[in-house]
Amino acid sequence: MPSVTTSLLRFANSEEGGRFDQCISEYEILWAEANDVLESPFHRWVSLSQISGWLKKTNFITNELRSTLSALLAIEFSDA
């Protein structure tokens, strides 16, 4: 298992009011090569094609995943 991946973005997001008051979720977007096998009980690895399929299903995307996807769109990728 490779020990190095590149962290593209890491951020915290606080929830608003109600039972989620003062609840802070931590997010991190990592870049890994397609053939890397990375396993951990603390995260889930998904491909962009999996996400694309989920977007076609009603009520399948959670607020947490929406926050992560919004952050992913903010990352500037280069060909270099």
N, CA, C and O atoms as a GROMACS GRO file, in nm:
protein
  320
    1MET      N    1   0.085  -0.118   0.000
    1MET     CA    2   0.000   0.000   0.000
    1MET      C    3   0.090   0.124   0.000
    1MET      O    4   0.179   0.134   0.084
    2PRO      N    5   0.069   0.220  -0.093
    2PRO     CA    6   0.149   0.342  -0.094
    2PRO      C    7   0.127   0.423   0.032
    2PRO      O    8   0.017   0.425   0.088
    3SER      N    9   0.231   0.489   0.077
    3SER     CA   10   0.220   0.567   0.200
    3SER      C   11   0.204   0.716   0.173
    3SER      O   12   0.181   0.793   0.265
    4VAL      N   13   0.216   0.757   0.046
    4VAL     CA   14   0.211   0.899   0.016
    4VAL      C   15   0.100   0.929  -0.086
    4VAL      O   16   0.094   0.868  -0.192
    5THR      N   17   0.014   1.022  -0.051
    5THR     CA   18  -0.082   1.079  -0.144
    5THR      C   19  -0.068   1.229  -0.130
    5THR      O   20  -0.005   1.277  -0.036
    6THR      N   21  -0.126   1.302  -0.220
    6THR     CA   22  -0.119   1.448  -0.214
    6THR      C   23  -0.251   1.502  -0.162
    6THR      O   24  -0.358   1.470  -0.214
    7SER      N   25  -0.242   1.584  -0.059
    7SER     CA   26  -0.362   1.649  -0.005
    7SER      C   27  -0.390   1.773  -0.089
    7SER      O   28  -0.309   1.867  -0.090
    8LEU      N   29  -0.503   1.775  -0.158
    8LEU     CA   30  -0.539   1.889  -0.241
    8LEU      C   31  -0.608   1.998  -0.162
    8LEU      O   32  -0.593   2.117  -0.190
    9LEU      N   33  -0.685   1.957  -0.062
    9LEU     CA   34  -0.762   2.054   0.015
    9LEU      C   35  -0.806   1.991   0.146
    9LEU      O   36  -0.846   1.875   0.150
   10ARG      N   37  -0.799   2.069   0.252
   10ARG     CA   38  -0.847   2.025   0.383
   10ARG      C   39  -0.922   2.141   0.446
   10ARG      O   40  -0.872   2.253   0.447
   11PHE      N   41  -1.042   2.115   0.498
   11PHE     CA   42  -1.119   2.223   0.558
   11PHE      C   43  -1.216   2.167   0.661
   11PHE      O   44  -1.246   2.048   0.663
   12ALA      N   45  -1.265   2.256   0.747
   12ALA     CA   46  -1.367   2.221   0.846
   12ALA      C   47  -1.494   2.298   0.812
   12ALA      O   48  -1.487   2.411   0.763
   13ASN      N   49  -1.608   2.236   0.837
   13ASN     CA   50  -1.736   2.298   0.808
   13ASN      C   51  -1.826   2.281   0.930
   13ASN      O   52  -1.846   2.169   0.978
   14SER      N   53  -1.879   2.391   0.980
   14SER     CA   54  -1.966   2.382   1.097
   14SER      C   55  -2.112   2.374   1.054
   14SER      O   56  -2.154   2.441   0.959
   15GLU      N   57  -2.187   2.293   1.124
   15GLU     CA   58  -2.329   2.278   1.097
   15GLU      C   59  -2.405   2.390   1.166
   15GLU      O   60  -2.352   2.454   1.257
   16GLU      N   61  -2.527   2.414   1.124
   16GLU     CA   62  -2.606   2.524   1.180
   16GLU      C   63  -2.719   2.473   1.267
   16GLU      O   64  -2.798   2.388   1.226
   17GLY      N   65  -2.727   2.526   1.388
   17GLY     CA   66  -2.842   2.511   1.477
   17GLY      C   67  -2.892   2.372   1.508
   17GLY      O   68  -2.836   2.272   1.466
   18GLY      N   69  -3.000   2.370   1.585
   18GLY     CA   70  -3.067   2.246   1.622
   18GLY      C   71  -2.975   2.147   1.689
   18GLY      O   72  -2.884   2.183   1.762
   19ARG      N   73  -3.002   2.020   1.662
   19ARG     CA   74  -2.923   1.916   1.725
   19ARG      C   75  -2.779   1.910   1.674
   19ARG      O   76  -2.694   1.843   1.733
   20PHE      N   77  -2.752   1.980   1.563
   20PHE     CA   78  -2.618   1.982   1.506
   20PHE      C   79  -2.539   2.106   1.548
   20PHE      O   80  -2.429   2.129   1.496
   21ASP      N   81  -2.592   2.184   1.642
   21ASP     CA   82  -2.524   2.303   1.689
   21ASP      C   83  -2.385   2.266   1.741
   21ASP      O   84  -2.370   2.171   1.818
   22GLN      N   85  -2.287   2.340   1.700
   22GLN     CA   86  -2.146   2.323   1.739
   22GLN      C   87  -2.086   2.192   1.686
   22GLN      O   88  -1.983   2.147   1.737
   23CYS      N   89  -2.147   2.132   1.587
   23CYS     CA   90  -2.093   2.012   1.523
   23CYS      C   91  -2.004   2.056   1.407
   23CYS      O   92  -2.049   2.128   1.317
   24ILE      N   93  -1.880   2.014   1.410
   24ILE     CA   94  -1.786   2.052   1.305
   24ILE      C   95  -1.737   1.926   1.234
   24ILE      O   96  -1.687   1.833   1.298
   25SER      N   97  -1.752   1.924   1.104
   25SER     CA   98  -1.706   1.812   1.022
   25SER      C   99  -1.575   1.851   0.955
   25SER      O  100  -1.560   1.964   0.909
   26GLU      N  101  -1.481   1.758   0.950
   26GLU     CA  102  -1.354   1.782   0.883
   26GLU      C  103  -1.352   1.706   0.751
   26GLU      O  104  -1.392   1.590   0.744
   27TYR      N  105  -1.307   1.774   0.647
   27TYR     CA  106  -1.303   1.717   0.513
   27TYR      C  107  -1.160   1.725   0.460
   27TYR      O  108  -1.086   1.818   0.493
   28GLU      N  109  -1.123   1.630   0.377
   28GLU     CA  110  -0.994   1.635   0.309
   28GLU      C  111  -1.010   1.568   0.173
   28GLU      O  112  -1.066   1.459   0.162
   29ILE      N  113  -0.961   1.636   0.070
   29ILE     CA  114  -0.963   1.580  -0.065
   29ILE      C  115  -0.820   1.542  -0.099
   29ILE      O  116  -0.729   1.626  -0.097
   30LEU      N  117  -0.801   1.414  -0.131
   30LEU     CA  118  -0.668   1.361  -0.162
   30LEU      C  119  -0.660   1.321  -0.308
   30LEU      O  120  -0.759   1.278  -0.367
   31TRP      N  121  -0.541   1.335  -0.365
   31TRP     CA  122  -0.516   1.287  -0.500
   31TRP      C  123  -0.441   1.155  -0.487
   31TRP      O  124  -0.338   1.148  -0.419
   32ALA      N  125  -0.492   1.052  -0.550
   32ALA     CA  126  -0.426   0.922  -0.552
   32ALA      C  127  -0.429   0.870  -0.695
   32ALA      O  128  -0.524   0.895  -0.769
   33GLU      N  129  -0.326   0.798  -0.732
   33GLU     CA  130  -0.322   0.740  -0.865
   33GLU      C  131  -0.429   0.631  -0.877
   33GLU      O  132  -0.466   0.569  -0.777
   34ALA      N  133  -0.476   0.608  -0.997
   34ALA     CA  134  -0.586   0.513  -1.020
   34ALA      C  135  -0.552   0.372  -0.974
   34ALA      O  136  -0.642   0.298  -0.931
   35ASN      N  137  -0.426   0.333  -0.981
   35ASN     CA  138  -0.389   0.196  -0.944
   35ASN      C  139  -0.349   0.183  -0.797
   35ASN      O  140  -0.314   0.073  -0.754
   36ASP      N  141  -0.352   0.291  -0.720
   36ASP     CA  142  -0.321   0.284  -0.577
   36ASP      C  143  -0.433   0.213  -0.502
   36ASP      O  144  -0.551   0.237  -0.530
   37VAL      N  145  -0.398   0.129  -0.409
   37VAL     CA  146  -0.496   0.064  -0.322
   37VAL      C  147  -0.477   0.123  -0.184
   37VAL      O  148  -0.379   0.094  -0.116
   38LEU      N  149  -0.573   0.204  -0.143
   38LEU     CA  150  -0.565   0.273  -0.014
   38LEU      C  151  -0.688   0.237   0.067
   38LEU      O  152  -0.801   0.262   0.023
   39GLU      N  153  -0.668   0.180   0.184
   39GLU     CA  154  -0.781   0.140   0.265
   39GLU      C  155  -0.770   0.197   0.405
   39GLU      O  156  -0.660   0.206   0.461
   40SER      N  157  -0.882   0.236   0.461
   40SER     CA  158  -0.888   0.288   0.597
   40SER      C  159  -1.033   0.283   0.643
   40SER      O  160  -1.124   0.302   0.562
   41PRO      N  161  -1.055   0.257   0.771
   41PRO     CA  162  -1.193   0.258   0.820
   41PRO      C  163  -1.248   0.400   0.841
   41PRO      O  164  -1.365   0.416   0.876
   42PHE      N  165  -1.165   0.501   0.819
   42PHE     CA  166  -1.203   0.639   0.850
   42PHE      C  167  -1.244   0.721   0.729
   42PHE      O  168  -1.281   0.838   0.745
   43HIS      N  169  -1.240   0.666   0.610
   43HIS     CA  170  -1.280   0.740   0.491
   43HIS      C  171  -1.330   0.644   0.384
   43HIS      O  172  -1.318   0.522   0.396
   44ARG      N  173  -1.386   0.702   0.280
   44ARG     CA  174  -1.432   0.623   0.166
   44ARG      C  175  -1.371   0.682   0.040
   44ARG      O  176  -1.369   0.803   0.021
   45TRP      N  177  -1.323   0.594  -0.046
   45TRP     CA  178  -1.266   0.636  -0.173
   45TRP      C  179  -1.373   0.620  -0.281
   45TRP      O  180  -1.436   0.515  -0.291
   46VAL      N  181  -1.391   0.725  -0.360
   46VAL     CA  182  -1.487   0.720  -0.471
   46VAL      C  183  -1.424   0.782  -0.594
   46VAL      O  184  -1.337   0.869  -0.584
   47SER      N  185  -1.467   0.737  -0.709
   47SER     CA  186  -1.418   0.794  -0.835
   47SER      C  187  -1.515   0.902  -0.881
   47SER      O  188  -1.629   0.910  -0.835
   48LEU      N  189  -1.469   0.984  -0.973
   48LEU     CA  190  -1.556   1.088  -1.028
   48LEU      C  191  -1.673   1.025  -1.105
   48LEU      O  192  -1.782   1.082  -1.109
   49SER      N  193  -1.650   0.910  -1.166
   49SER     CA  194  -1.760   0.844  -1.237
   49SER      C  195  -1.866   0.792  -1.140
   49SER      O  196  -1.985   0.792  -1.172
   50GLN      N  197  -1.825   0.747  -1.020
   50GLN     CA  198  -1.923   0.707  -0.919
   50GLN      C  199  -2.007   0.827  -0.876
   50GLN      O  200  -2.129   0.817  -0.865
   51ILE      N  201  -1.942   0.940  -0.853
   51ILE     CA  202  -2.013   1.061  -0.812
   51ILE      C  203  -2.110   1.103  -0.922
   51ILE      O  204  -2.224   1.142  -0.893
   52SER      N  205  -2.066   1.097  -1.046
   52SER     CA  206  -2.152   1.133  -1.158
   52SER      C  207  -2.279   1.047  -1.160
   52SER      O  208  -2.388   1.098  -1.185
   53GLY      N  209  -2.264   0.920  -1.133
   53GLY     CA  210  -2.380   0.831  -1.127
   53GLY      C  211  -2.473   0.865  -1.013
   53GLY      O  212  -2.595   0.860  -1.028
   54TRP      N  213  -2.416   0.900  -0.898
   54TRP     CA  214  -2.498   0.937  -0.782
   54TRP      C  215  -2.579   1.062  -0.807
   54TRP      O  216  -2.692   1.074  -0.760
   55LEU      N  217  -2.522   1.157  -0.882
   55LEU     CA  218  -2.592   1.282  -0.909
   55LEU      C  219  -2.720   1.260  -0.990
   55LEU      O  220  -2.809   1.345  -0.990
   56LYS      N  221  -2.727   1.148  -1.060
   56LYS     CA  222  -2.845   1.117  -1.140
   56LYS      C  223  -2.958   1.057  -1.057
   56LYS      O  224  -3.070   1.041  -1.106
   57LYS      N  225  -2.928   1.022  -0.931
   57LYS     CA  226  -3.028   0.962  -0.843
   57LYS      C  227  -3.085   1.067  -0.749
   57LYS      O  228  -3.011   1.149  -0.695
   58THR      N  229  -3.215   1.065  -0.730
   58THR     CA  230  -3.282   1.160  -0.642
   58THR      C  231  -3.251   1.128  -0.496
   58THR      O  232  -3.253   1.012  -0.455
   59ASN      N  233  -3.222   1.231  -0.417
   59ASN     CA  234  -3.199   1.219  -0.272
   59ASN      C  235  -3.088   1.122  -0.235
   59ASN      O  236  -3.095   1.059  -0.129
   60PHE      N  237  -2.987   1.109  -0.318
   60PHE     CA  238  -2.877   1.017  -0.290
   60PHE      C  239  -2.756   1.090  -0.233
   60PHE      O  240  -2.673   1.030  -0.164
   61ILE      N  241  -2.745   1.220  -0.261
   61ILE     CA  242  -2.629   1.299  -0.219
   61ILE      C  243  -2.661   1.369  -0.086
   61ILE      O  244  -2.761   1.440  -0.077
   62THR      N  245  -2.577   1.349   0.014
   62THR     CA  246  -2.597   1.412   0.145
   62THR      C  247  -2.541   1.554   0.146
   62THR      O  248  -2.467   1.592   0.055
   63ASN      N  249  -2.575   1.631   0.247
   63ASN     CA  250  -2.518   1.765   0.262
   63ASN      C  251  -2.367   1.759   0.275
   63ASN      O  252  -2.297   1.846   0.223
   64GLU      N  253  -2.316   1.658   0.344
   64GLU     CA  254  -2.172   1.644   0.361
   64GLU      C  255  -2.102   1.621   0.227
   64GLU      O  256  -1.998   1.679   0.200
   65LEU      N  257  -2.161   1.537   0.144
   65LEU     CA  258  -2.102   1.513   0.012
   65LEU      C  259  -2.115   1.637  -0.075
   65LEU      O  260  -2.025   1.667  -0.153
   66ARG      N  261  -2.224   1.710  -0.063
   66ARG     CA  262  -2.239   1.836  -0.138
   66ARG      C  263  -2.129   1.935  -0.099
   66ARG      O  264  -2.073   2.002  -0.185
   67SER      N  265  -2.098   1.944   0.030
   67SER     CA  266  -1.990   2.033   0.075
   67SER      C  267  -1.857   1.991   0.014
   67SER      O  268  -1.779   2.076  -0.030
   68THR      N  269  -1.832   1.862   0.012
   68THR     CA  270  -1.707   1.811  -0.044
   68THR      C  271  -1.700   1.837  -0.194
   68THR      O  272  -1.595   1.876  -0.245
   69LEU      N  273  -1.810   1.815  -0.265
   69LEU     CA  274  -1.812   1.840  -0.410
   69LEU      C  275  -1.791   1.987  -0.441
   69LEU      O  276  -1.724   2.021  -0.538
   70SER      N  277  -1.849   2.075  -0.360
   70SER     CA  278  -1.830   2.219  -0.380
   70SER      C  279  -1.683   2.255  -0.363
   70SER      O  280  -1.630   2.336  -0.440
   71ALA      N  281  -1.618   2.196  -0.264
   71ALA     CA  282  -1.476   2.222  -0.243
   71ALA      C  283  -1.394   2.167  -0.359
   71ALA      O  284  -1.297   2.230  -0.402
   72LEU      N  285  -1.432   2.051  -0.409
   72LEU     CA  286  -1.361   1.991  -0.522
   72LEU      C  287  -1.367   2.083  -0.644
   72LEU      O  288  -1.268   2.096  -0.717
   73LEU      N  289  -1.481   2.145  -0.667
   73LEU     CA  290  -1.495   2.238  -0.780
   73LEU      C  291  -1.407   2.361  -0.765
   73LEU      O  292  -1.374   2.426  -0.864
   74ALA      N  293  -1.369   2.395  -0.642
   74ALA     CA  294  -1.288   2.513  -0.617
   74ALA      C  295  -1.139   2.489  -0.643
   74ALA      O  296  -1.061   2.584  -0.652
   75ILE      N  297  -1.099   2.363  -0.654
   75ILE     CA  298  -0.958   2.330  -0.674
   75ILE      C  299  -0.921   2.356  -0.819
   75ILE      O  300  -0.992   2.317  -0.911
   76GLU      N  301  -0.809   2.423  -0.837
   76GLU     CA  302  -0.759   2.449  -0.972
   76GLU      C  303  -0.658   2.342  -1.008
   76GLU      O  304  -0.556   2.327  -0.940
   77PHE      N  305  -0.685   2.267  -1.112
   77PHE     CA  306  -0.594   2.164  -1.158
   77PHE      C  307  -0.516   2.217  -1.277
   77PHE      O  308  -0.566   2.298  -1.355
   78SER      N  309  -0.392   2.170  -1.291
   78SER     CA  310  -0.312   2.210  -1.407
   78SER      C  311  -0.261   2.084  -1.476
   78SER      O  312  -0.256   1.977  -1.416
   79ASP      N  313  -0.223   2.099  -1.601
   79ASP     CA  314  -0.170   1.986  -1.677
   79ASP      C  315  -0.022   1.967  -1.652
   79ASP      O  316   0.037   1.868  -1.696
   80ALA      N  317   0.040   2.060  -1.582
   80ALA     CA  318   0.185   2.054  -1.560
   80ALA      C  319   0.222   1.950  -1.458
   80ALA      O  320   0.340   1.932  -1.428
   0.00000   0.00000   0.00000
